[in-house]
Amino acid sequence: MGFDGVVGAKSVIGGKSRGGAKKRVTLRKALLVGVGVAAFGLLPVAAVATPGSGVSGTVHAEGTSEGKLKVKAPKGRTDVTFREITVAPGGSTGWHTHSGQLIAVVKSGTLTRTLHDCSVEVTPAGTSFIEPSGADHRHIGRNLGTEPVVLWVTYLLPEGSPLSDDAEAADCPSAR
């Protein structure tokens, strides 16, 4: 067995570096593998999962947001609470804040919320919204209609936090 070369030198065949040809072969192999993986993803999958049994589910409320919901869980451990809230006609939640975000669905009625900046949001049945966290996001929810407002709310709060904290009313002429 002979050795005809210098260690570290590139071989040139037909005026081309073997290193370039080797890169093209490697690129072709990678491309073929990628196409194969993609094609495999398009094939129908045989039933590998087992069918469920003895499980039922009931949708109690559905709501669609007006835009993108930006959900932010607290840092660290999170208490997740699901709660049904009913606000009677003429009733209100009082001014309050939350230490974490809430995701709410209006199941029935129409909720009118006055926010910290005195803006008003009217949320009818079949819609959803996020209530942001923090003392700078105080708000009040009111039922100005004739039927109860039913909310289904999921709270994402830092571990051990109360569901809400009382807050001073914002200086809004129509929201006292």
C-alpha positions in Angstrom: 0.0 0.0 0.0 1.5 3.3 -1.1 1.0 6.8 -0.1 1.3 9.5 -2.9 0.5 12.8 -1.3 1.1 15.4 1.2 -1.0 15.4 4.4 -3.5 18.3 4.3 -3.2 18.9 0.6 -6.3 18.9 -1.6 -6.5 16.6 -4.5 -7.4 18.1 -7.9 -9.1 16.0 -10.5 -9.8 17.6 -13.9 -8.9 21.0 -12.6 -11.6 20.9 -9.8 -11.1 20.5 -6.1 -12.4 17.3 -4.6 -13.5 19.3 -1.6 -16.1 21.1 -3.8 -17.4 17.8 -5.2 -17.5 16.4 -1.7 -19.6 19.4 -0.5 -22.0 18.9 -3.5 -22.5 15.2 -2.6 -23.1 16.1 1.0 -25.6 18.7 0.0 -27.4 16.3 -2.3 -27.6 13.7 0.5 -29.0 16.3 2.9 -31.5 17.4 0.3 -32.6 13.8 -0.4 -33.0 13.2 3.3 -35.0 16.4 3.7 -37.3 15.5 0.8 -37.8 12.0 2.2 -38.7 13.3 5.7 -41.2 15.8 4.2 -42.7 13.1 2.0 -43.1 10.8 5.0 -45.0 13.6 6.8 -47.6 13.6 3.9 -48.3 9.9 4.2 -51.4 8.9 6.1 -50.5 7.6 9.5 -51.7 4.2 10.6 -53.7 4.2 13.8 -51.0 4.2 16.5 -53.0 5.9 19.1 -55.6 4.0 21.1 -59.2 5.3 20.9 -60.5 6.9 24.1 -63.3 5.4 26.1 -65.4 6.5 29.1 -64.6 10.2 28.4 -67.1 12.9 27.7 -66.8 16.7 27.4 -69.3 19.5 27.5 -68.7 22.9 26.1 -70.3 25.4 28.5 -69.3 28.6 26.9 -67.6 29.7 23.7 -66.3 33.2 22.8 -64.3 34.8 20.1 -61.8 37.6 20.8 -61.9 40.8 18.7 -58.2 40.4 18.0 -55.1 38.3 19.0 -55.2 37.2 22.7 -51.8 37.9 24.3 -51.7 35.5 27.2 -48.9 35.9 29.7 -48.5 33.4 32.6 -46.9 34.7 35.8 -43.3 33.9 36.4 -42.9 30.9 38.7 -45.7 28.7 40.0 -49.1 29.6 38.8 -52.5 29.1 40.4 -55.1 28.3 37.6 -58.7 28.9 38.7 -61.8 28.5 36.6 -64.8 30.4 37.9 -68.4 31.2 36.9 -69.4 34.8 37.8 -72.9 36.1 37.6 -73.6 39.9 37.6 -77.3 40.7 38.2 -79.0 43.4 36.2 -77.8 46.8 37.6 -74.9 45.0 39.5 -71.2 45.7 39.3 -67.9 44.1 40.2 -66.6 47.2 41.9 -63.2 48.7 41.0 -60.5 46.1 41.2 -57.2 44.7 39.8 -55.7 41.3 39.4 -52.1 40.1 40.1 -52.2 37.9 37.0 -54.1 37.7 33.7 -57.7 36.5 33.3 -59.2 34.9 30.2 -63.0 35.6 30.1 -65.9 34.3 28.0 -69.2 36.1 28.2 -71.7 33.2 28.3 -74.8 35.3 28.5 -75.8 39.0 28.8 -73.6 42.0 28.0 -70.8 43.1 30.2 -69.8 46.8 30.2 -66.3 47.4 31.5 -64.8 50.8 32.3 -61.0 50.6 32.3 -58.3 52.6 34.1 -58.0 55.1 31.3 -61.9 55.7 31.3 -62.3 53.8 28.1 -65.4 51.6 27.9 -65.6 48.1 26.5 -68.9 46.5 25.8 -68.7 42.7 25.6 -71.8 40.7 24.5 -72.4 37.0 24.9 -70.3 34.9 22.6 -67.2 37.0 22.9 -64.0 36.7 25.0 -61.4 39.0 26.3 -58.2 39.2 28.4 -58.0 41.3 31.6 -54.4 42.3 32.1 -52.6 42.1 35.4 -51.3 44.8 37.6 -52.3 47.9 39.7 -52.2 50.1 36.5 -55.0 48.0 35.0 -57.9 48.7 37.4 -61.4 48.3 36.0 -65.0 47.8 36.9 -67.5 45.5 35.2 -71.2 46.4 35.1 -74.4 44.8 33.9 -76.4 47.6 32.3 -78.9 45.1 30.8 -82.0 43.4 31.9 -80.7 39.8 32.1 -77.9 38.4 34.2 -74.4 38.5 32.8 -72.7 35.1 33.1 -68.9 35.1 32.7 -66.7 32.0 32.6 -63.3 33.2 33.7 -59.9 31.4 33.9 -57.5 33.1 36.3 -53.7 32.7 35.8 -52.3 34.1 39.1 -49.0 33.9 40.9 -49.2 31.1 43.5 -51.2 32.2 46.6 -52.6 35.4 45.1 -56.2 36.5 45.7 -58.5 36.4 42.7 -58.8 40.2 42.8 -57.7 43.2 44.8 -60.0 46.2 45.6 -58.9 49.4 43.9 -59.7 53.1 44.0 -62.1 54.2 41.3 -60.6 55.9 38.3 -61.6 59.5 37.9 -64.2 58.8 35.2 -67.3 60.9 35.3 -69.6 58.1 34.2 -68.1 55.2 36.1 -68.5 55.9 39.8 
